[in-house]
Amino acid sequence: MPQIQPSEPHGGLFSVTQVATYLSGIHFPLSKQDLVQYAQEKGAPQEIVDLLDELPERTFDDLTEVMRAVAQVPQLRGKNAT
């Protein structure tokens, strides 16, 4: 599973599953901006909010589509999958 490297040195790595945790309970379809706002309201770390903000401008029909898009964000390419 791709890992997201937080910008702050004391932070750990976030997995795609952890990103999904901050989107639990969300109702689709949603735009990228809706996802970002929802994650902020759920108290997601800024690194996760920033990651969601890098997703393409489109409507997502379900969480699977979001997670596929998250895995394609350039900052994740080249990271080890676990």
Contacts in CASP RR format, 6 or more apart in sequence:
PFRMAT RR
TARGET T0000
AUTHOR 0000-0000-0000
METHOD contacts of the structure
MODEL  1
MPQIQPSEPHGGLFSVTQVATYLSGIHFPLSKQDLVQYAQEKGAPQEIVD
LLDELPERTFDDLTEVMRAVAQVPQLRGKNAT
1 15 0 8 1.000
1 16 0 8 1.000
1 17 0 8 1.000
1 81 0 8 1.000
1 82 0 8 1.000
2 15 0 8 1.000
2 16 0 8 1.000
2 70 0 8 1.000
2 71 0 8 1.000
2 76 0 8 1.000
2 79 0 8 1.000
2 81 0 8 1.000
3 13 0 8 1.000
3 14 0 8 1.000
3 15 0 8 1.000
3 76 0 8 1.000
3 79 0 8 1.000
3 80 0 8 1.000
3 81 0 8 1.000
3 82 0 8 1.000
4 13 0 8 1.000
4 14 0 8 1.000
4 15 0 8 1.000
4 16 0 8 1.000
4 19 0 8 1.000
4 47 0 8 1.000
4 48 0 8 1.000
4 51 0 8 1.000
4 75 0 8 1.000
4 76 0 8 1.000
4 79 0 8 1.000
5 13 0 8 1.000
5 75 0 8 1.000
5 79 0 8 1.000
6 12 0 8 1.000
6 13 0 8 1.000
6 14 0 8 1.000
6 45 0 8 1.000
6 47 0 8 1.000
7 47 0 8 1.000
8 47 0 8 1.000
14 45 0 8 1.000
14 47 0 8 1.000
14 48 0 8 1.000
14 51 0 8 1.000
15 82 0 8 1.000
16 67 0 8 1.000
16 70 0 8 1.000
16 71 0 8 1.000
18 48 0 8 1.000
19 44 0 8 1.000
19 48 0 8 1.000
19 51 0 8 1.000
19 52 0 8 1.000
19 67 0 8 1.000
19 70 0 8 1.000
20 63 0 8 1.000
20 66 0 8 1.000
20 67 0 8 1.000
22 38 0 8 1.000
22 39 0 8 1.000
22 42 0 8 1.000
22 43 0 8 1.000
22 44 0 8 1.000
22 48 0 8 1.000
23 35 0 8 1.000
23 38 0 8 1.000
23 39 0 8 1.000
23 42 0 8 1.000
23 63 0 8 1.000
23 66 0 8 1.000
26 35 0 8 1.000
26 38 0 8 1.000
26 63 0 8 1.000
28 60 0 8 1.000
28 61 0 8 1.000
28 62 0 8 1.000
28 63 0 8 1.000
29 59 0 8 1.000
29 60 0 8 1.000
29 61 0 8 1.000
30 38 0 8 1.000
30 59 0 8 1.000
30 60 0 8 1.000
31 57 0 8 1.000
31 58 0 8 1.000
31 59 0 8 1.000
31 60 0 8 1.000
32 52 0 8 1.000
32 53 0 8 1.000
32 55 0 8 1.000
32 56 0 8 1.000
32 57 0 8 1.000
32 58 0 8 1.000
32 60 0 8 1.000
35 52 0 8 1.000
35 55 0 8 1.000
35 60 0 8 1.000
35 66 0 8 1.000
36 49 0 8 1.000
36 52 0 8 1.000
36 53 0 8 1.000
39 48 0 8 1.000
39 49 0 8 1.000
39 52 0 8 1.000
40 49 0 8 1.000
44 52 0 8 1.000
51 70 0 8 1.000
51 73 0 8 1.000
51 75 0 8 1.000
52 70 0 8 1.000
54 73 0 8 1.000
54 74 0 8 1.000
54 75 0 8 1.000
55 66 0 8 1.000
55 69 0 8 1.000
55 70 0 8 1.000
55 73 0 8 1.000
56 69 0 8 1.000
60 66 0 8 1.000
60 69 0 8 1.000
70 76 0 8 1.000
END
